């Protein structure tokens, strides 16, 4: 990088408060050009046996005033009411067991809800999309085939994220196949 430029490297940007402009960084950095670091208040969610292990997505459900957390390595989806000290388990195994039956998940990566409160989960290592009807803990495989990955149009390989359109068609980031799959509403 040119020493006289206003550009900052990605390392500088990541370790610096994003509200600082690059000009402020140049004026406020130490003599050896290291950016200033600021401390921020942090809150961690943890409660004994009901732990989080590699949460990869978090959503605020304003209807229930809860956080919906995709607990990737723990192999479950948790609903954590704001202000509570523990969570409820809408999908997966409370102990983090990874299996391929209708009630368990294996490294989930994303979740989305439809207007009826049904939950759609990208169940990455099981190579499937699971639908959990509102209030149910047993899922239905609606895309992919459990434990089978391939590139044909009915299979998934490491589904990563999911989205629904207004007609409830399902869009899946099929990361292992380098594509986006569309599945029509069932």
C-alpha positions in Angstrom: 0.0 0.0 0.0 1.2 3.5 -0.7 2.2 5.2 2.6 0.5 8.4 1.5 -2.8 6.8 0.5 -6.0 7.0 2.5 -6.6 3.3 2.1 -6.5 1.0 5.1 -5.7 -2.7 5.0 -8.3 -5.2 5.9 -6.2 -6.1 9.0 -6.4 -2.4 10.1 -10.1 -2.2 9.4 -11.0 -5.4 11.3 -9.1 -4.4 14.4 -10.4 -0.9 14.5 -13.8 0.6 15.4 -15.7 0.8 12.1 -16.9 4.3 12.9 -13.4 5.7 12.5 -12.6 7.1 9.1 -9.2 6.2 7.5 -8.1 9.8 8.1 -8.9 9.4 11.8 -6.9 6.1 11.9 -3.9 7.9 10.4 -4.1 10.7 13.0 -4.9 8.5 16.0 -2.6 5.6 15.4 0.6 5.0 17.4 4.0 5.9 16.1 4.5 2.4 14.7 1.2 2.7 12.7 -0.7 0.2 14.8 -4.4 1.2 14.9 -6.0 2.0 18.2 -8.2 -0.7 19.7 -11.3 0.1 21.7 -13.0 -2.2 24.2 -16.7 -2.8 23.9 -19.1 -4.3 26.3 -19.8 -7.9 25.5 -22.5 -10.3 26.7 -22.0 -14.0 26.4 -24.8 -16.5 26.5 -24.0 -19.6 28.4 -25.8 -21.6 31.0 -24.3 -24.8 32.4 -25.5 -27.9 30.5 -27.4 -25.8 27.9 -24.4 -24.5 26.1 -23.7 -23.0 22.7 -21.1 -24.6 20.6 -20.1 -22.8 17.4 -23.3 -20.7 16.8 -23.2 -19.8 13.2 -26.5 -17.8 12.7 -28.6 -15.8 15.1 -32.0 -14.3 14.4 -34.3 -12.1 16.5 -37.9 -13.5 16.6 -39.8 -10.3 17.5 -43.0 -12.3 17.9 -41.7 -14.4 20.8 -39.0 -11.9 21.8 -36.4 -14.6 21.4 -33.1 -15.3 19.7 -33.1 -18.3 17.3 -29.6 -19.7 17.3 -28.2 -22.2 14.8 -25.9 -24.1 17.2 -23.7 -25.7 14.5 -21.3 -28.1 16.4 -23.9 -28.8 19.1 -26.2 -30.1 16.3 -29.3 -28.2 17.3 -31.4 -25.1 16.9 -32.2 -23.2 20.1 -34.7 -20.6 21.0 -33.3 -18.2 23.7 -35.9 -15.8 25.1 -34.3 -12.4 25.7 -33.5 -12.0 29.4 -33.7 -15.7 30.1 -30.9 -17.8 31.6 -31.6 -20.9 29.4 -33.0 -21.9 26.1 -35.6 -24.2 24.6 -34.8 -26.7 21.9 -37.1 -26.6 18.9 -34.9 -28.9 16.8 -31.9 -31.3 17.2 -30.5 -33.2 20.2 -30.0 -31.5 23.6 -26.7 -33.4 24.1 -25.3 -32.5 20.7 -25.5 -36.0 19.2 -25.2 -36.1 15.5 -27.5 -38.6 13.8 -29.6 -38.8 10.7 -33.1 -39.5 12.0 -36.2 -37.2 11.9 -35.5 -35.5 15.3 -31.7 -34.9 15.0 -29.4 -32.7 13.0 -25.8 -32.9 11.9 -24.0 -29.6 11.7 -27.0 -27.3 10.8 -26.0 -24.0 9.1 -29.1 -21.9 8.6 -32.8 -21.6 9.6 -35.7 -19.6 8.3 -39.4 -19.5 9.3 -42.5 -19.2 7.1 -45.5 -17.0 8.1 -47.1 -20.0 9.9 -44.1 -20.4 12.2 -42.8 -23.6 10.4 -39.0 -23.9 10.6 -36.8 -24.8 7.6 -33.3 -26.0 8.6 -30.2 -26.5 6.3 -28.9 -29.8 7.8 -25.5 -29.7 6.2 -23.8 -33.0 7.0 -27.1 -34.9 6.6 -27.3 -33.4 3.0 -30.9 -32.3 3.4 -33.4 -29.6 4.2 -35.6 -30.3 7.2 -39.0 -28.9 7.8 -40.2 -28.7 11.4 -43.9 -27.9 11.5 -44.7 -25.2 14.1 -44.5 -26.8 17.6 -43.1 -30.1 16.3 -39.7 -31.6 17.1 -39.8 -34.3 14.4 -38.6 -33.0 11.0 -39.7 -33.9 7.5 -37.0 -34.1 4.8 -38.3 -31.8 2.0 -35.1 -31.5 -0.1 -32.2 -33.8 -0.6 -31.8 -37.4 0.7 -30.5 -38.1 4.1 -26.7 -39.0 4.0 -26.6 -39.0 0.2 -24.8 -36.2 -1.6 -24.6 -35.8 -5.4 -25.0 -33.2 -8.1 -28.2 -34.3 -9.6 -31.2 -32.0 -9.2 -32.9 -33.9 -6.4 -29.8 -34.1 -4.2 -27.8 -31.7 -2.1 -24.1 -31.5 -1.2 -23.5 -29.5 2.0 -26.6 -27.2 2.0 -25.4 -23.9 3.6 -28.2 -21.4 3.6 -31.9 -21.2 2.9 -34.5 -18.6 1.8 -38.2 -18.6 1.1 -40.0 -16.4 -1.5 -43.6 -15.1 -1.1 -45.0 -18.3 -2.6 -43.0 -20.4 -0.1 -40.7 -21.8 -2.8 -37.4 -22.8 -1.1 -34.0 -21.6 -2.3 -31.0 -23.5 -1.0 -27.3 -22.5 -1.3 -26.0 -26.0 -2.3 -22.4 -25.1 -1.5 -20.8 -28.5 -2.3 -22.3 -28.4 -5.7 -21.5 -24.6 -6.3 -25.1 -23.7 -7.1 -28.4 -22.4 -5.8 -31.3 -24.9 -5.9 -34.9 -23.9 -6.1 -37.5 -26.3 -4.7 -41.1 -25.5 -5.5 -43.6 -25.4 -2.6 -44.7 -28.9 -1.8 
